[in-house]
Amino acid sequence: MSSSAKTRKEAKQIAVADSISATKDKVEELRGVVENQRARKDEYAAIISQQADGKIYPYKSLPTFHAFDKVVHASCRVFL
């Protein structure tokens, strides 16, 4: 085998090894993403379950209509 053929073969082996390494790194990164998404899904499922059971109220922090009406009326007076 000529030295140039051997060099090309070695270069190809290095390129394949680099590609495999990059693919393994990407797989690990995607595993982390999947793990985070799974944890987020589980968290949301728990919240939804608690809402369905009546343990937590999703809109408790929003203003009531009464409070909203006061804001609207106050802002309307500015324009009158």
matplotlib code that plots the C-alpha trace (Angstrom):
import matplotlib.pyplot as plt

x = [0.0, 1.4, 2.0, -0.7, -3.3, -2.3, -2.6, -6.1, -7.2, -5.9, -7.6, -10.9, -10.6, -10.0, -13.0, -15.2, -14.0, -14.7, -18.1, -18.9, -17.7, -19.8, -22.8, -22.3, -22.1, -25.3, -27.1, -26.1, -27.3, -30.6, -31.0, -30.6, -33.3, -35.6, -35.0, -35.8, -39.0, -40.1, -39.6, -41.5, -44.4, -44.6, -44.6, -47.5, -49.4, -49.2, -50.4, -53.3, -54.2, -54.2, -56.4, -58.8, -58.9, -59.7, -56.5, -55.2, -57.0, -55.2, -56.7, -56.6, -53.9, -55.9, -58.0, -61.7, -64.2, -65.0, -61.4, -61.2, -64.3, -62.8, -59.7, -61.9, -64.1, -61.1, -59.5, -62.7, -62.9, -59.6, -61.0, -64.3]
y = [0.0, 3.4, 6.0, 8.3, 5.6, 4.8, 8.6, 8.8, 5.7, 7.1, 10.5, 8.6, 6.7, 9.9, 11.6, 8.6, 8.6, 12.3, 11.8, 9.0, 11.2, 14.1, 11.8, 10.4, 14.0, 14.9, 11.8, 12.7, 16.3, 15.1, 12.6, 15.6, 17.5, 14.5, 14.2, 17.8, 17.6, 14.5, 16.3, 19.3, 17.1, 15.3, 18.7, 20.0, 16.7, 17.1, 20.6, 19.7, 16.8, 19.1, 21.5, 18.7, 17.7, 21.2, 21.5, 24.6, 27.3, 28.4, 31.9, 32.9, 35.5, 37.2, 40.3, 39.7, 41.3, 43.8, 44.9, 45.1, 47.2, 49.7, 50.0, 50.5, 53.1, 55.0, 55.0, 56.2, 59.2, 60.3, 60.7, 62.4]
z = [0.0, -1.0, 1.7, 0.1, 0.2, 3.8, 4.7, 3.0, 4.9, 8.2, 7.5, 6.8, 10.0, 12.0, 10.3, 11.1, 14.7, 15.0, 13.5, 16.0, 18.9, 17.8, 17.4, 20.9, 22.3, 20.5, 21.9, 25.4, 24.9, 23.6, 26.5, 28.8, 26.9, 27.0, 30.7, 31.3, 29.2, 31.0, 34.4, 33.1, 31.8, 35.2, 37.0, 34.8, 35.2, 39.0, 38.8, 36.6, 38.9, 41.9, 40.0, 39.1, 42.7, 43.8, 45.8, 44.0, 42.0, 38.9, 38.6, 42.3, 41.6, 38.8, 39.7, 40.3, 38.0, 40.8, 41.0, 37.2, 37.0, 39.5, 37.2, 34.1, 35.7, 37.1, 33.7, 32.0, 34.3, 33.0, 29.5, 30.5]

ax = plt.figure().add_subplot(projection="3d")
ax.plot(x, y, z, "-o")
ax.set_aspect("equal")
plt.show()
